[in-house]
Amino acid sequence: MLAPIQYVFLGVIGFAALMWALSSMGVIEARDHELYNQRKRHLRMAENTIERTYYYLKHIPKESRSDVFKHLDRGLLSYAYTNAKTKHDVYNFFKSM
């Protein structure tokens, strides 16, 4: 008869063997931390670009926003940001004259 501690030990060994077998077959993989960190960085940059784009959109007339929304719908965040910033600068230049 086995003692309870031996059952725990056999369970841990069995779990380790199962994880080793699954990882050697390619069923489970370890997380690529470098890729995960790059993903987080790019998501933060995209979120920041969208926030800045909408900041400029708040300050330009509604009639001038359609081009920016077309870029955003296509996923062209940098073009949308550049377009919104340009329209904002031109609008404020002529508004101050």
RODREN-70947 format. One record per residue: residue number from 1; chain; x, y, z of N, C-alpha, C in turn. Coordinates in steps of 0.05 Angstrom, whole numbers. Atoms other than C-alpha are relative to their C-alpha. Example, Ala and Ser with C-alpha at 12.3 -4.5 7.8 and 13.67 -1.06 7.14 Angstrom:
BEGIN
<r><num>1</num><chaine>A</chaine><n_X>18</n_X><n_Y>-24</n_Y><n_Z>0</n_Z><ca_X>246</ca_X><ca_Y>-90</ca_Y><ca_Z>156</ca_Z><c_X>18</c_X><c_Y>24</c_Y><c_Z>0</c_Z></r>
<r><num>2</num><chaine>A</chaine><n_X>-16</n_X><n_Y>-24</n_Y><n_Z>-1</n_Z><ca_X>273</ca_X><ca_Y>-21</ca_Y><ca_Z>143</ca_Z><c_X>-15</c_X><c_Y>22</c_Y><c_Z>14</c_Z></r>
***
This chain:
BEGIN
<r><num>1</num><chaine>A</chaine><n_X>17</n_X><n_Y>-24</n_Y><n_Z>0</n_Z><ca_X>0</ca_X><ca_Y>0</ca_Y><ca_Z>0</ca_Z><c_X>18</c_X><c_Y>25</c_Y><c_Z>0</c_Z></r>
<r><num>2</num><chaine>A</chaine><n_X>-15</n_X><n_Y>-24</n_Y><n_Z>1</n_Z><ca_X>25</ca_X><ca_Y>69</ca_Y><ca_Z>-17</ca_Z><c_X>-10</c_X><c_Y>21</c_Y><c_Z>19</c_Z></r>
<r><num>3</num><chaine>A</chaine><n_X>7</n_X><n_Y>-22</n_Y><n_Z>-18</n_Z><ca_X>26</ca_X><ca_Y>128</ca_Y><ca_Z>31</ca_Z><c_X>-11</c_X><c_Y>23</c_Y><c_Z>-17</c_Z></r>
<r><num>4</num><chaine>A</chaine><n_X>11</n_X><n_Y>-23</n_Y><n_Z>15</n_Z><ca_X>-12</ca_X><ca_Y>192</ca_Y><ca_Z>11</ca_Z><c_X>22</c_X><c_Y>17</c_Y><c_Z>-13</c_Z></r>
<r><num>5</num><chaine>A</chaine><n_X>-21</n_X><n_Y>-17</n_Y><n_Z>12</n_Z><ca_X>54</ca_X><ca_Y>229</ca_Y><ca_Z>-1</ca_Z><c_X>11</c_X><c_Y>-13</c_Y><c_Z>-25</c_Z></r>
<r><num>6</num><chaine>A</chaine><n_X>-10</n_X><n_Y>14</n_Y><n_Z>25</n_Z><ca_X>74</ca_X><ca_Y>176</ca_Y><ca_Z>-52</ca_Z><c_X>-20</c_X><c_Y>4</c_Y><c_Z>-23</c_Z></r>
<r><num>7</num><chaine>A</chaine><n_X>20</n_X><n_Y>-6</n_Y><n_Z>20</n_Z><ca_X>8</ca_X><ca_Y>188</ca_Y><ca_Z>-89</ca_Z><c_X>4</c_X><c_Y>28</c_Y><c_Z>-12</c_Z></r>
<r><num>8</num><chaine>A</chaine><n_X>-5</n_X><n_Y>-27</n_Y><n_Z>9</n_Z><ca_X>23</ca_X><ca_Y>262</ca_Y><ca_Z>-92</ca_Z><c_X>25</c_X><c_Y>0</c_Y><c_Z>-18</c_Z></r>
<r><num>9</num><chaine>A</chaine><n_X>-25</n_X><n_Y>1</n_Y><n_Z>15</n_Z><ca_X>94</ca_X><ca_Y>248</ca_Y><ca_Z>-116</ca_Z><c_X>-5</c_X><c_Y>-13</c_Y><c_Z>-28</c_Z></r>
<r><num>10</num><chaine>A</chaine><n_X>7</n_X><n_Y>13</n_Y><n_Z>25</n_Z><ca_X>67</ca_X><ca_Y>200</ca_Y><ca_Z>-170</ca_Z><c_X>-17</c_X><c_Y>18</c_Y><c_Z>-18</c_Z></r>
<r><num>11</num><chaine>A</chaine><n_X>16</n_X><n_Y>-19</n_Y><n_Z>15</n_Z><ca_X>16</ca_X><ca_Y>253</ca_Y><ca_Z>-191</ca_Z><c_X>17</c_X><c_Y>21</c_Y><c_Z>-13</c_Z></r>
<r><num>12</num><chaine>A</chaine><n_X>-18</n_X><n_Y>-21</n_Y><n_Z>10</n_Z><ca_X>70</ca_X><ca_Y>306</ca_Y><ca_Z>-199</ca_Z><c_X>17</c_X><c_Y>-11</c_Y><c_Z>-23</c_Z></r>
<r><num>13</num><chaine>A</chaine><n_X>-16</n_X><n_Y>13</n_Y><n_Z>21</n_Z><ca_X>114</ca_X><ca_Y>258</ca_Y><ca_Z>-239</ca_Z><c_X>-17</c_X><c_Y>-5</c_Y><c_Z>-25</c_Z></r>
<r><num>14</num><chaine>A</chaine><n_X>18</n_X><n_Y>5</n_Y><n_Z>23</n_Z><ca_X>55</ca_X><ca_Y>238</ca_Y><ca_Z>-283</ca_Z><c_X>-7</c_X><c_Y>26</c_Y><c_Z>-15</c_Z></r>
<r><num>15</num><chaine>A</chaine><n_X>6</n_X><n_Y>-26</n_Y><n_Z>13</n_Z><ca_X>36</ca_X><ca_Y>311</ca_Y><ca_Z>-296</ca_Z><c_X>24</c_X><c_Y>10</c_Y><c_Z>-15</c_Z></r>
<r><num>16</num><chaine>A</chaine><n_X>-24</n_X><n_Y>-8</n_Y><n_Z>14</n_Z><ca_X>108</ca_X><ca_Y>328</ca_Y><ca_Z>-314</ca_Z><c_X>4</c_X><c_Y>-16</c_Y><c_Z>-25</c_Z></r>
<r><num>17</num><chaine>A</chaine><n_X>-3</n_X><n_Y>17</n_Y><n_Z>24</n_Z><ca_X>111</ca_X><ca_Y>269</ca_Y><ca_Z>-361</ca_Z><c_X>-20</c_X><c_Y>6</c_Y><c_Z>-22</c_Z></r>
<r><num>18</num><chaine>A</chaine><n_X>21</n_X><n_Y>-8</n_Y><n_Z>19</n_Z><ca_X>45</ca_X><ca_Y>289</ca_Y><ca_Z>-394</ca_Z><c_X>7</c_X><c_Y>27</c_Y><c_Z>-13</c_Z></r>
<r><num>19</num><chaine>A</chaine><n_X>-8</n_X><n_Y>-26</n_Y><n_Z>12</n_Z><ca_X>69</ca_X><ca_Y>361</ca_Y><ca_Z>-404</ca_Z><c_X>24</c_X><c_Y>-3</c_Y><c_Z>-18</c_Z></r>
<r><num>20</num><chaine>A</chaine><n_X>-23</n_X><n_Y>4</n_Y><n_Z>17</n_Z><ca_X>135</ca_X><ca_Y>337</ca_Y><ca_Z>-432</ca_Z><c_X>-8</c_X><c_Y>-14</c_Y><c_Z>-26</c_Z></r>
<r><num>21</num><chaine>A</chaine><n_X>9</n_X><n_Y>14</n_Y><n_Z>24</n_Z><ca_X>100</ca_X><ca_Y>290</ca_Y><ca_Z>-480</ca_Z><c_X>-16</c_X><c_Y>19</c_Y><c_Z>-19</c_Z></r>
<r><num>22</num><chaine>A</chaine><n_X>16</n_X><n_Y>-19</n_Y><n_Z>17</n_Z><ca_X>51</ca_X><ca_Y>344</ca_Y><ca_Z>-504</ca_Z><c_X>18</c_X><c_Y>21</c_Y><c_Z>-13</c_Z></r>
<r><num>23</num><chaine>A</chaine><n_X>-17</n_X><n_Y>-20</n_Y><n_Z>11</n_Z><ca_X>106</ca_X><ca_Y>395</ca_Y><ca_Z>-513</ca_Z><c_X>19</c_X><c_Y>-12</c_Y><c_Z>-21</c_Z></r>
<r><num>24</num><chaine>A</chaine><n_X>-17</n_X><n_Y>13</n_Y><n_Z>20</n_Z><ca_X>150</ca_X><ca_Y>346</ca_Y><ca_Z>-551</ca_Z><c_X>-15</c_X><c_Y>-6</c_Y><c_Z>-26</c_Z></r>
<r><num>25</num><chaine>A</chaine><n_X>17</n_X><n_Y>5</n_Y><n_Z>23</n_Z><ca_X>92</ca_X><ca_Y>331</ca_Y><ca_Z>-598</ca_Z><c_X>-8</c_X><c_Y>27</c_Y><c_Z>-14</c_Z></r>
<r><num>26</num><chaine>A</chaine><n_X>7</n_X><n_Y>-26</n_Y><n_Z>11</n_Z><ca_X>82</ca_X><ca_Y>406</ca_Y><ca_Z>-609</ca_Z><c_X>-29</c_X><c_Y>8</c_Y><c_Z>5</c_Z></r>
<r><num>27</num><chaine>A</chaine><n_X>27</n_X><n_Y>-7</n_Y><n_Z>-7</n_Z><ca_X>12</ca_X><ca_Y>407</ca_Y><ca_Z>-579</ca_Z><c_X>-1</c_X><c_Y>25</c_Y><c_Z>16</c_Z></r>
<r><num>28</num><chaine>A</chaine><n_X>-2</n_X><n_Y>-25</n_Y><n_Z>-16</n_Z><ca_X>31</ca_X><ca_Y>460</ca_Y><ca_Z>-529</ca_Z><c_X>28</c_X><c_Y>12</c_Y><c_Z>-4</c_Z></r>
<r><num>29</num><chaine>A</chaine><n_X>-26</n_X><n_Y>-14</n_Y><n_Z>3</n_Z><ca_X>86</ca_X><ca_Y>512</ca_Y><ca_Z>-536</ca_Z><c_X>3</c_X><c_Y>20</c_Y><c_Z>21</c_Z></r>
<r><num>30</num><chaine>A</chaine><n_X>-6</n_X><n_Y>-22</n_Y><n_Z>-18</n_Z><ca_X>120</ca_X><ca_Y>560</ca_Y><ca_Z>-490</ca_Z><c_X>-5</c_X><c_Y>27</c_Y><c_Z>-13</c_Z></r>
<r><num>31</num><chaine>A</chaine><n_X>5</n_X><n_Y>-26</n_Y><n_Z>11</n_Z><ca_X>102</ca_X><ca_Y>632</ca_Y><ca_Z>-499</ca_Z><c_X>26</c_X><c_Y>14</c_Y><c_Z>-8</c_Z></r>
<r><num>32</num><chaine>A</chaine><n_X>-23</n_X><n_Y>-16</n_Y><n_Z>10</n_Z><ca_X>150</ca_X><ca_Y>674</ca_Y><ca_Z>-540</ca_Z><c_X>-2</c_X><c_Y>27</c_Y><c_Z>12</c_Z></r>
<r><num>33</num><chaine>A</chaine><n_X>3</n_X><n_Y>-25</n_Y><n_Z>-14</n_Z><ca_X>160</ca_X><ca_Y>731</ca_Y><ca_Z>-492</ca_Z><c_X>8</c_X><c_Y>25</c_Y><c_Z>-16</c_Z></r>
<r><num>34</num><chaine>A</chaine><n_X>-8</n_X><n_Y>-22</n_Y><n_Z>17</n_Z><ca_X>196</ca_X><ca_Y>775</ca_Y><ca_Z>-542</ca_Z><c_X>-23</c_X><c_Y>8</c_Y><c_Z>-19</c_Z></r>
<r><num>35</num><chaine>A</chaine><n_X>23</n_X><n_Y>-5</n_Y><n_Z>18</n_Z><ca_X>138</ca_X><ca_Y>769</ca_Y><ca_Z>-591</ca_Z><c_X>-23</c_X><c_Y>12</c_Y><c_Z>16</c_Z></r>
<r><num>36</num><chaine>A</chaine><n_X>22</n_X><n_Y>-10</n_Y><n_Z>-17</n_Z><ca_X>88</ca_X><ca_Y>781</ca_Y><ca_Z>-535</ca_Z><c_X>5</c_X><c_Y>29</c_Y><c_Z>8</c_Z></r>
<r><num>37</num><chaine>A</chaine><n_X>-6</n_X><n_Y>-28</n_Y><n_Z>-7</n_Z><ca_X>124</ca_X><ca_Y>845</ca_Y><ca_Z>-513</ca_Z><c_X>-2</c_X><c_Y>18</c_Y><c_Z>-24</c_Z></r>
<r><num>38</num><chaine>A</chaine><n_X>3</n_X><n_Y>-16</n_Y><n_Z>24</n_Z><ca_X>128</ca_X><ca_Y>870</ca_Y><ca_Z>-585</ca_Z><c_X>-30</c_X><c_Y>5</c_Y><c_Z>-6</c_Z></r>
<r><num>39</num><chaine>A</chaine><n_X>29</n_X><n_Y>-3</n_Y><n_Z>5</n_Z><ca_X>53</ca_X><ca_Y>857</ca_Y><ca_Z>-593</ca_Z><c_X>-12</c_X><c_Y>21</c_Y><c_Z>19</c_Z></r>
<r><num>40</num><chaine>A</chaine><n_X>10</n_X><n_Y>-20</n_Y><n_Z>-19</n_Z><ca_X>38</ca_X><ca_Y>897</ca_Y><ca_Z>-530</ca_Z><c_X>9</c_X><c_Y>28</c_Y><c_Z>-7</c_Z></r>
<r><num>41</num><chaine>A</chaine><n_X>-11</n_X><n_Y>-26</n_Y><n_Z>7</n_Z><ca_X>83</ca_X><ca_Y>954</ca_Y><ca_Z>-553</ca_Z><c_X>-15</c_X><c_Y>11</c_Y><c_Z>-25</c_Z></r>
<r><num>42</num><chaine>A</chaine><n_X>14</n_X><n_Y>-9</n_Y><n_Z>24</n_Z><ca_X>49</ca_X><ca_Y>957</ca_Y><ca_Z>-622</ca_Z><c_X>-29</c_X><c_Y>7</c_Y><c_Z>6</c_Z></r>
<r><num>43</num><chaine>A</chaine><n_X>27</n_X><n_Y>-7</n_Y><n_Z>-7</n_Z><ca_X>-20</ca_X><ca_Y>956</ca_Y><ca_Z>-591</ca_Z><c_X>-1</c_X><c_Y>27</c_Y><c_Z>14</c_Z></r>
<r><num>44</num><chaine>A</chaine><n_X>-1</n_X><n_Y>-26</n_Y><n_Z>-13</n_Z><ca_X>-1</ca_X><ca_Y>1014</ca_Y><ca_Z>-546</ca_Z><c_X>4</c_X><c_Y>22</c_Y><c_Z>-19</c_Z></r>
<r><num>45</num><chaine>A</chaine><n_X>-6</n_X><n_Y>-21</n_Y><n_Z>20</n_Z><ca_X>27</ca_X><ca_Y>1053</ca_Y><ca_Z>-605</ca_Z><c_X>-25</c_X><c_Y>5</c_Y><c_Z>-17</c_Z></r>
<r><num>46</num><chaine>A</chaine><n_X>24</n_X><n_Y>-3</n_Y><n_Z>16</n_Z><ca_X>-37</ca_X><ca_Y>1040</ca_Y><ca_Z>-646</ca_Z><c_X>-21</c_X><c_Y>14</c_Y><c_Z>16</c_Z></r>
<r><num>47</num><chaine>A</chaine><n_X>20</n_X><n_Y>-14</n_Y><n_Z>-17</n_Z><ca_X>-81</ca_X><ca_Y>1061</ca_Y><ca_Z>-588</ca_Z><c_X>7</c_X><c_Y>30</c_Y><c_Z>4</c_Z></r>
<r><num>48</num><chaine>A</chaine><n_X>-9</n_X><n_Y>-28</n_Y><n_Z>-3</n_Z><ca_X>-39</ca_X><ca_Y>1124</ca_Y><ca_Z>-578</ca_Z><c_X>-6</c_X><c_Y>16</c_Y><c_Z>-26</c_Z></r>
<r><num>49</num><chaine>A</chaine><n_X>5</n_X><n_Y>-13</n_Y><n_Z>25</n_Z><ca_X>-44</ca_X><ca_Y>1141</ca_Y><ca_Z>-652</ca_Z><c_X>-30</c_X><c_Y>5</c_Y><c_Z>-4</c_Z></r>
<r><num>50</num><chaine>A</chaine><n_X>29</n_X><n_Y>-4</n_Y><n_Z>3</n_Z><ca_X>-120</ca_X><ca_Y>1131</ca_Y><ca_Z>-652</ca_Z><c_X>-9</c_X><c_Y>23</c_Y><c_Z>18</c_Z></r>
<r><num>51</num><chaine>A</chaine><n_X>8</n_X><n_Y>-21</n_Y><n_Z>-19</n_Z><ca_X>-127</ca_X><ca_Y>1175</ca_Y><ca_Z>-590</ca_Z><c_X>8</c_X><c_Y>28</c_Y><c_Z>-11</c_Z></r>
<r><num>52</num><chaine>A</chaine><n_X>-8</n_X><n_Y>-26</n_Y><n_Z>11</n_Z><ca_X>-86</ca_X><ca_Y>1231</ca_Y><ca_Z>-622</ca_Z><c_X>-16</c_X><c_Y>8</c_Y><c_Z>-25</c_Z></r>
<r><num>53</num><chaine>A</chaine><n_X>17</n_X><n_Y>-6</n_Y><n_Z>24</n_Z><ca_X>-126</ca_X><ca_Y>1225</ca_Y><ca_Z>-687</ca_Z><c_X>-27</c_X><c_Y>10</c_Y><c_Z>8</c_Z></r>
<r><num>54</num><chaine>A</chaine><n_X>27</n_X><n_Y>-10</n_Y><n_Z>-9</n_Z><ca_X>-192</ca_X><ca_Y>1233</ca_Y><ca_Z>-650</ca_Z><c_X>2</c_X><c_Y>26</c_Y><c_Z>14</c_Z></r>
<r><num>55</num><chaine>A</chaine><n_X>-4</n_X><n_Y>-27</n_Y><n_Z>-12</n_Z><ca_X>-163</ca_X><ca_Y>1292</ca_Y><ca_Z>-611</ca_Z><c_X>-2</c_X><c_Y>21</c_Y><c_Z>-22</c_Z></r>
<r><num>56</num><chaine>A</chaine><n_X>1</n_X><n_Y>-20</n_Y><n_Z>22</n_Z><ca_X>-152</ca_X><ca_Y>1328</ca_Y><ca_Z>-677</ca_Z><c_X>-27</c_X><c_Y>0</c_Y><c_Z>-14</c_Z></r>
<r><num>57</num><chaine>A</chaine><n_X>26</n_X><n_Y>0</n_Y><n_Z>12</n_Z><ca_X>-219</ca_X><ca_Y>1305</ca_Y><ca_Z>-704</ca_Z><c_X>-20</c_X><c_Y>16</c_Y><c_Z>15</c_Z></r>
<r><num>58</num><chaine>A</chaine><n_X>19</n_X><n_Y>-16</n_Y><n_Z>-16</n_Z><ca_X>-255</ca_X><ca_Y>1339</ca_Y><ca_Z>-647</ca_Z><c_X>2</c_X><c_Y>29</c_Y><c_Z>-7</c_Z></r>
<r><num>59</num><chaine>A</chaine><n_X>-5</n_X><n_Y>-29</n_Y><n_Z>5</n_Z><ca_X>-226</ca_X><ca_Y>1406</ca_Y><ca_Z>-669</ca_Z><c_X>-2</c_X><c_Y>8</c_Y><c_Z>-29</c_Z></r>
<r><num>60</num><chaine>A</chaine><n_X>4</n_X><n_Y>-7</n_Y><n_Z>28</n_Z><ca_X>-243</ca_X><ca_Y>1404</ca_Y><ca_Z>-743</ca_Z><c_X>-30</c_X><c_Y>-4</c_Y><c_Z>-6</c_Z></r>
<r><num>61</num><chaine>A</chaine><n_X>29</n_X><n_Y>2</n_Y><n_Z>7</n_Z><ca_X>-312</ca_X><ca_Y>1412</ca_Y><ca_Z>-776</ca_Z><c_X>-7</c_X><c_Y>-29</c_Y><c_Z>-9</c_Z></r>
<r><num>62</num><chaine>A</chaine><n_X>10</n_X><n_Y>27</n_Y><n_Z>7</n_Z><ca_X>-354</ca_X><ca_Y>1349</ca_Y><ca_Z>-788</ca_Z><c_X>3</c_X><c_Y>-5</c_Y><c_Z>-30</c_Z></r>
<r><num>63</num><chaine>A</chaine><n_X>-1</n_X><n_Y>4</n_Y><n_Z>29</n_Z><ca_X>-351</ca_X><ca_Y>1360</ca_Y><ca_Z>-864</ca_Z><c_X>28</c_X><c_Y>-9</c_Y><c_Z>-8</c_Z></r>
<r><num>64</num><chaine>A</chaine><n_X>-28</n_X><n_Y>7</n_Y><n_Z>8</n_Z><ca_X>-275</ca_X><ca_Y>1350</ca_Y><ca_Z>-864</ca_Z><c_X>10</c_X><c_Y>-27</c_Y><c_Z>11</c_Z></r>
<r><num>65</num><chaine>A</chaine><n_X>-8</n_X><n_Y>24</n_Y><n_Z>-14</n_Z><ca_X>-274</ca_X><ca_Y>1284</ca_Y><ca_Z>-826</ca_Z><c_X>-2</c_X><c_Y>-25</c_Y><c_Z>-17</c_Z></r>
<r><num>66</num><chaine>A</chaine><n_X>6</n_X><n_Y>25</n_Y><n_Z>15</n_Z><ca_X>-294</ca_X><ca_Y>1235</ca_Y><ca_Z>-881</ca_Z><c_X>26</c_X><c_Y>-14</c_Y><c_Z>-10</c_Z></r>
<r><num>67</num><chaine>A</chaine><n_X>-26</n_X><n_Y>12</n_Y><n_Z>9</n_Z><ca_X>-223</ca_X><ca_Y>1224</ca_Y><ca_Z>-909</ca_Z><c_X>14</c_X><c_Y>-15</c_Y><c_Z>23</c_Z></r>
<r><num>68</num><chaine>A</chaine><n_X>-13</n_X><n_Y>12</n_Y><n_Z>-23</n_Z><ca_X>-197</ca_X><ca_Y>1209</ca_Y><ca_Z>-840</ca_Z><c_X>-14</c_X><c_Y>-26</c_Y><c_Z>7</c_Z></r>
<r><num>69</num><chaine>A</chaine><n_X>15</n_X><n_Y>25</n_Y><n_Z>-6</n_Z><ca_X>-252</ca_X><ca_Y>1158</ca_Y><ca_Z>-827</ca_Z><c_X>5</c_X><c_Y>-21</c_Y><c_Z>-20</c_Z></r>
<r><num>70</num><chaine>A</chaine><n_X>-7</n_X><n_Y>20</n_Y><n_Z>20</n_Z><ca_X>-237</ca_X><ca_Y>1124</ca_Y><ca_Z>-893</ca_Z><c_X>26</c_X><c_Y>-14</c_Y><c_Z>6</c_Z></r>
<r><num>71</num><chaine>A</chaine><n_X>-26</n_X><n_Y>11</n_Y><n_Z>-7</n_Z><ca_X>-165</ca_X><ca_Y>1115</ca_Y><ca_Z>-872</ca_Z><c_X>-3</c_X><c_Y>-18</c_Y><c_Z>24</c_Z></r>
<r><num>72</num><chaine>A</chaine><n_X>3</n_X><n_Y>16</n_Y><n_Z>-25</n_Z><ca_X>-186</ca_X><ca_Y>1089</ca_Y><ca_Z>-803</ca_Z><c_X>-15</c_X><c_Y>-26</c_Y><c_Z>-7</c_Z></r>
<r><num>73</num><chaine>A</chaine><n_X>14</n_X><n_Y>24</n_Y><n_Z>8</n_Z><ca_X>-235</ca_X><ca_Y>1040</ca_Y><ca_Z>-835</ca_Z><c_X>17</c_X><c_Y>-20</c_Y><c_Z>-14</c_Z></r>
<r><num>74</num><chaine>A</chaine><n_X>-18</n_X><n_Y>17</n_Y><n_Z>14</n_Z><ca_X>-180</ca_X><ca_Y>1012</ca_Y><ca_Z>-878</ca_Z><c_X>23</c_X><c_Y>-10</c_Y><c_Z>18</c_Z></r>
<r><num>75</num><chaine>A</chaine><n_X>-22</n_X><n_Y>8</n_Y><n_Z>-18</n_Z><ca_X>-133</ca_X><ca_Y>1006</ca_Y><ca_Z>-818</ca_Z><c_X>26</c_X><c_Y>15</c_Y><c_Z>-4</c_Z></r>
<r><num>76</num><chaine>A</chaine><n_X>-24</n_X><n_Y>-16</n_Y><n_Z>6</n_Z><ca_X>-85</ca_X><ca_Y>1059</ca_Y><ca_Z>-843</ca_Z><c_X>2</c_X><c_Y>22</c_Y><c_Z>22</c_Z></r>
<r><num>77</num><chaine>A</chaine><n_X>1</n_X><n_Y>-18</n_Y><n_Z>-23</n_Z><ca_X>-74</ca_X><ca_Y>1091</ca_Y><ca_Z>-775</ca_Z><c_X>19</c_X><c_Y>24</c_Y><c_Z>-4</c_Z></r>
<r><num>78</num><chaine>A</chaine><n_X>-19</n_X><n_Y>-23</n_Y><n_Z>4</n_Z><ca_X>-13</ca_X><ca_Y>1134</ca_Y><ca_Z>-793</ca_Z><c_X>-10</c_X><c_Y>19</c_Y><c_Z>-21</c_Z></r>
<r><num>79</num><chaine>A</chaine><n_X>11</n_X><n_Y>-18</n_Y><n_Z>20</n_Z><ca_X>-47</ca_X><ca_Y>1161</ca_Y><ca_Z>-855</ca_Z><c_X>-24</c_X><c_Y>16</c_Y><c_Z>12</c_Z></r>
<r><num>80</num><chaine>A</chaine><n_X>22</n_X><n_Y>-14</n_Y><n_Z>-13</n_Z><ca_X>-109</ca_X><ca_Y>1178</ca_Y><ca_Z>-814</ca_Z><c_X>10</c_X><c_Y>21</c_Y><c_Z>19</c_Z></r>
<r><num>81</num><chaine>A</chaine><n_X>-11</n_X><n_Y>-20</n_Y><n_Z>-19</n_Z><ca_X>-67</ca_X><ca_Y>1213</ca_Y><ca_Z>-761</ca_Z><c_X>12</c_X><c_Y>24</c_Y><c_Z>-15</c_Z></r>
<r><num>82</num><chaine>A</chaine><n_X>-12</n_X><n_Y>-22</n_Y><n_Z>16</n_Z><ca_X>-28</ca_X><ca_Y>1253</ca_Y><ca_Z>-813</ca_Z><c_X>-21</c_X><c_Y>17</c_Y><c_Z>-13</c_Z></r>
<r><num>83</num><chaine>A</chaine><n_X>21</n_X><n_Y>-15</n_Y><n_Z>13</n_Z><ca_X>-91</ca_X><ca_Y>1272</ca_Y><ca_Z>-850</ca_Z><c_X>-15</c_X><c_Y>17</c_Y><c_Z>20</c_Z></r>
<r><num>84</num><chaine>A</chaine><n_X>15</n_X><n_Y>-16</n_Y><n_Z>-21</n_Z><ca_X>-127</ca_X><ca_Y>1294</ca_Y><ca_Z>-786</ca_Z><c_X>17</c_X><c_Y>23</c_Y><c_Z>10</c_Z></r>
<r><num>85</num><chaine>A</chaine><n_X>-17</n_X><n_Y>-22</n_Y><n_Z>-10</n_Z><ca_X>-67</ca_X><ca_Y>1334</ca_Y><ca_Z>-763</ca_Z><c_X>3</c_X><c_Y>22</c_Y><c_Z>-21</c_Z></r>
<r><num>86</num><chaine>A</chaine><n_X>-2</n_X><n_Y>-19</n_Y><n_Z>22</n_Z><ca_X>-60</ca_X><ca_Y>1368</ca_Y><ca_Z>-831</ca_Z><c_X>-26</c_X><c_Y>17</c_Y><c_Z>-1</c_Z></r>
<r><num>87</num><chaine>A</chaine><n_X>25</n_X><n_Y>-15</n_Y><n_Z>1</n_Z><ca_X>-134</ca_X><ca_Y>1386</ca_Y><ca_Z>-833</ca_Z><c_X>-3</c_X><c_Y>18</c_Y><c_Z>24</c_Z></r>
<r><num>88</num><chaine>A</chaine><n_X>2</n_X><n_Y>-16</n_Y><n_Z>-25</n_Z><ca_X>-131</ca_X><ca_Y>1411</ca_Y><ca_Z>-761</ca_Z><c_X>18</c_X><c_Y>25</c_Y><c_Z>-3</c_Z></r>
<r><num>89</num><chaine>A</chaine><n_X>-18</n_X><n_Y>-23</n_Y><n_Z>3</n_Z><ca_X>-70</ca_X><ca_Y>1455</ca_Y><ca_Z>-776</ca_Z><c_X>-11</c_X><c_Y>20</c_Y><c_Z>-21</c_Z></r>
<r><num>90</num><chaine>A</chaine><n_X>10</n_X><n_Y>-18</n_Y><n_Z>21</n_Z><ca_X>-100</ca_X><ca_Y>1483</ca_Y><ca_Z>-841</ca_Z><c_X>-25</c_X><c_Y>15</c_Y><c_Z>11</c_Z></r>
<r><num>91</num><chaine>A</chaine><n_X>25</n_X><n_Y>-12</n_Y><n_Z>-10</n_Z><ca_X>-168</ca_X><ca_Y>1495</ca_Y><ca_Z>-807</ca_Z><c_X>7</c_X><c_Y>22</c_Y><c_Z>20</c_Z></r>
<r><num>92</num><chaine>A</chaine><n_X>-7</n_X><n_Y>-20</n_Y><n_Z>-20</n_Z><ca_X>-136</ca_X><ca_Y>1532</ca_Y><ca_Z>-748</ca_Z><c_X>16</c_X><c_Y>23</c_Y><c_Z>-13</c_Z></r>
<r><num>93</num><chaine>A</chaine><n_X>-14</n_X><n_Y>-22</n_Y><n_Z>13</n_Z><ca_X>-91</ca_X><ca_Y>1572</ca_Y><ca_Z>-795</ca_Z><c_X>-19</c_X><c_Y>19</c_Y><c_Z>-13</c_Z></r>
<r><num>94</num><chaine>A</chaine><n_X>19</n_X><n_Y>-18</n_Y><n_Z>13</n_Z><ca_X>-149</ca_X><ca_Y>1599</ca_Y><ca_Z>-835</ca_Z><c_X>-21</c_X><c_Y>11</c_Y><c_Z>19</c_Z></r>
<r><num>95</num><chaine>A</chaine><n_X>19</n_X><n_Y>-10</n_Y><n_Z>-21</n_Z><ca_X>-193</ca_X><ca_Y>1606</ca_Y><ca_Z>-773</ca_Z><c_X>12</c_X><c_Y>24</c_Y><c_Z>14</c_Z></r>
<r><num>96</num><chaine>A</chaine><n_X>-13</n_X><n_Y>-22</n_Y><n_Z>-14</n_Z><ca_X>-142</ca_X><ca_Y>1653</ca_Y><ca_Z>-741</ca_Z><c_X>5</c_X><c_Y>24</c_Y><c_Z>-18</c_Z></r>
<r><num>97</num><chaine>A</chaine><n_X>-5</n_X><n_Y>-24</n_Y><n_Z>17</n_Z><ca_X>-136</ca_X><ca_Y>1698</ca_Y><ca_Z>-802</ca_Z><c_X>-23</c_X><c_Y>19</c_Y><c_Z>1</c_Z></r>
***
